[in-house]
Amino acid sequence: MTRILLMACVLTSLLCGCGPPSAPTQAPAEAAPASRPPDTRRIHALIVGIDRYRYSDAHQPSAVFSDLRGAVGDALRFKQALADLYGVEVDVPAAGACDSSNAATITLTDDCATRARILEALQQRIASLRAGDTLLFYFAGHGSRYRDDEARDQDTGYNGTILPTDARNPDGSPGDIFDVELKALKDRATAQGLYFVSVFDSCNSATATRTGAAGQSRSAPTINVPAPPSSVAAAPAAVATSSGGNGYWVHLAAAQDGEEAQETGGGTVGTRAGVFTTALLDTLRMPGMRDATFGDLIHEVRLRVAARGHAAQTPSAEGALTAAVGARSRTAVLYDVEHAGTATTLQAGTTSGITSGSRFALYANQADAVARRSRLAAGSISTVDGTAATLALDAAPGALPKRLVAEEIAHFLPGDALTVAIDLPAGPARDAAEAALSATGFAVESPTGVTRLVADMEHAGAVALRADDGTLLVRSLGPPNGPGFGDRLTEALRKVARVQQLLALRTSGATADDADPLPVAACIAADGYRPTACPPLQAGGVRRIGMGERITATVINRGMQPAYIYVLAIDPYNAVDLVLPKPGEFDQSLPPNQPYRRSGMSFDAPGAYRFVVIASARPIRADAFQQAGNGTRDLAACTSPLERLLCASSEGRRDAGVAAVGDWSAQVSTVLTTPEDVP
């Protein structure tokens, strides 16, 4: 589901391993900073910690939340870690000061951490930094939420807030900072090429408390507002992918929604300390972990939190998890692997695009996989089902850790995965095209093929690739007997075959006697309809939407159990984008009868767009299906109509539908985009 990721605790399923937690890695503390060469990362930070609230029950007898005792200490410990581990020249506040800043950091505590000052500091830093700079936003304090009856852009029906020191004024003034405000700032930062990393040790749910032995909570009651302030709702939209604008975002949080974010004794300021912040700082001080990916960091943090007995708290992370603090990383689709005895199981199956025979390299952690270093083993998929696959390793690699990270190094397609018609006259050119087609190893010639090799009408002797409906997939592949033709054809057809593989996930409807365990109602239509009243389809049983017309997508889980929902969009040129969850985000299950909707998008080119919706009882890696369209070299360039659609929206959209097969199911919905002057 789409996430506004700058709020604490609205986070998703586990990213880095399954099963019961093992013991955390035991290692000596990180060496002192003097032993390292100077750190060249450009790290800036806004650090906020709030123990004393102006309108808590210590000052307002009618208030229903209390002051805290460890948040300021957590903030100061985090700031000191930046100095110790990354060489950041942090600000040094004057005695008694609660607002301190220098060129690198801003620290706001207690009475200085007002709503206006926090937002001003974020805006100021974003405006002053340049592409490639890192902006860390650390917050420790109360969090809360508000009921979202309009946008429905969270699967819980609630959106999050964080509480500045002046929040919950009895006069009713808006004191909370809403998630949509933070999201707009995050979007602006990533669009400028900044690396935006938020770390929240707080909660936003009245049931998700941060408690210790004394029962103290870092959660304030739900705020009753019909909608965020109008100034918030009017925040400008911006590109918001995990790597939009050459920047990226990452969010780390103390717990998932509905869990406890706990405190224990041992704080350096006050009498308490956050379990999550303590585990995070201990992890960063392990040898080599200051340069680890965010995915590896959160994995170790989870182990440490669990090892301390806090089973009800699951630290979470979303965003560009293959990046590290202050550094980008190459784009990589990585999979979790469990190794036990002689069994090696990839935690992904056909619903993630895994095929028998495909090959994978195994690494100890994400950082090694991203860098493609220190490979531990390699193997091929021997068996695969909907959500898991068995790896047959090439040779006995010796002792392997229980948790591994895998990257696909060769994708296997069956020998008859794709049929292609060759609409060329007999002669040398056709013979060369036939030979190149046979050499792909997965495509076969058939006069009824839905993909066709045709003459390039603009270049004599050249060949183009066209879909059966007339869509020109590749304008020119060059002459069939020319250099590189076979490679270009193979690459283009591989993308077509991947789309066919994705569409093949569609499950046929169950018989009338079969109950669908994952029923989902969905609607993509023009803005203005109610969540439970989808407009009827047009003639032909398809949805027709004009170019530029604003649309809203809605999904409702009609089942009796939570379901993970994934939406992939395919444009006329075989570009595939994971619409929900957005790139870098990981899904949280949608509760029964919970509606979710997203508005404000439009198509800018005519054609048929197919939305593949997968509902699963467990998380899958649907992002593995993503690819640029034929003729598109760089997905980030947003050159195909679908890519422009997604790049033009800061939100993404949800469509869903289901027919049951085991614990997962899939459906394809079609939206036909027409020119504005066509009814």
Number of C-alpha atoms within 10 A of each C-alpha: 26 23 25 24 25 31 31 34 31 26 27 23 18 21 20 23 17 12 7 8 16 14 14 17 12 9 11 10 12 17 14 10 14 10 7 11 8 10 13 10 15 18 22 25 26 22 26 29 28 28 21 23 25 18 21 22 14 15 13 14 9 11 16 12 20 21 22 23 23 26 33 28 24 32 28 17 18 20 23 17 18 20 14 17 21 21 19 21 17 21 17 14 15 9 6 6 13 16 19 16 17 13 11 16 24 24 27 25 27 21 17 21 24 24 18 13 14 20 15 12 19 20 15 11 19 22 12 7 17 15 15 20 21 26 27 23 20 21 30 30 33 34 32 30 29 22 19 20 15 14 18 21 24 23 24 20 19 20 28 28 28 29 28 30 27 22 21 21 16 10 6 9 11 15 18 24 24 23 23 21 21 20 21 22 22 30 25 24 32 26 21 21 20 27 33 28 23 23 23 25 30 32 37 30 28 18 17 26 26 28 17 18 9 8 10 18 26 33 27 27 17 19 15 10 14 11 15 20 13 8 8 16 13 12 13 12 16 22 21 29 26 23 23 23 21 17 25 30 29 28 25 29 28 33 30 26 23 18 20 27 31 29 30 17 15 15 19 14 16 16 15 22 25 29 26 28 24 20 22 23 19 19 27 21 19 16 14 11 19 19 18 21 23 25 25 22 24 26 21 24 28 27 19 25 26 21 14 12 9 17 13 16 23 27 29 27 32 27 24 26 27 25 25 21 21 22 17 18 14 9 11 15 16 21 23 21 27 19 16 12 8 9 12 21 20 23 20 24 22 21 27 21 22 28 22 20 19 17 23 24 20 25 25 21 23 27 23 17 22 20 12 13 11 12 14 17 18 20 21 23 22 15 16 19 14 20 22 19 23 22 24 19 20 11 9 9 10 8 9 18 13 14 18 24 24 25 20 19 13 12 16 17 21 13 12 12 17 23 19 23 21 21 13 15 11 8 8 11 18 18 15 17 21 18 14 20 22 16 15 18 16 19 22 18 17 14 12 12 16 14 26 24 23 20 23 19 12 11 13 10 14 20 28 22 26 22 21 14 10 10 15 19 22 21 20 20 22 21 20 23 18 13 10 12 19 22 14 17 23 19 13 19 23 20 21 22 22 21 19 14 20 22 18 13 21 19 17 13 15 12 9 7 6 9 11 18 22 29 22 23 19 25 25 28 22 21 15 12 16 12 20 13 9 17 14 11 13 10 8 7 9 14 20 21 24 21 19 16 16 16 20 23 24 27 27 24 27 20 18 12 15 20 27 22 33 28 27 25 26 26 20 22 25 28 24 28 26 24 26 25 24 26 21 20 27 25 27 26 22 25 19 19 16 17 25 28 26 23 23 18 22 22 25 20 19 16 19 20 20 19 27 26 28 28 31 26 18 16 24 27 22 24 25 20 21 23 20 24 27 22 19 19 12 11 18 15 12 17 17 22 20 26 23 18 18 25 22 20 18 20 24 27 30 29 31 27 25 27 22 23 18 12 14 24 27 28 23 22 18 17 17 16 22 19 15 14 7 9 8
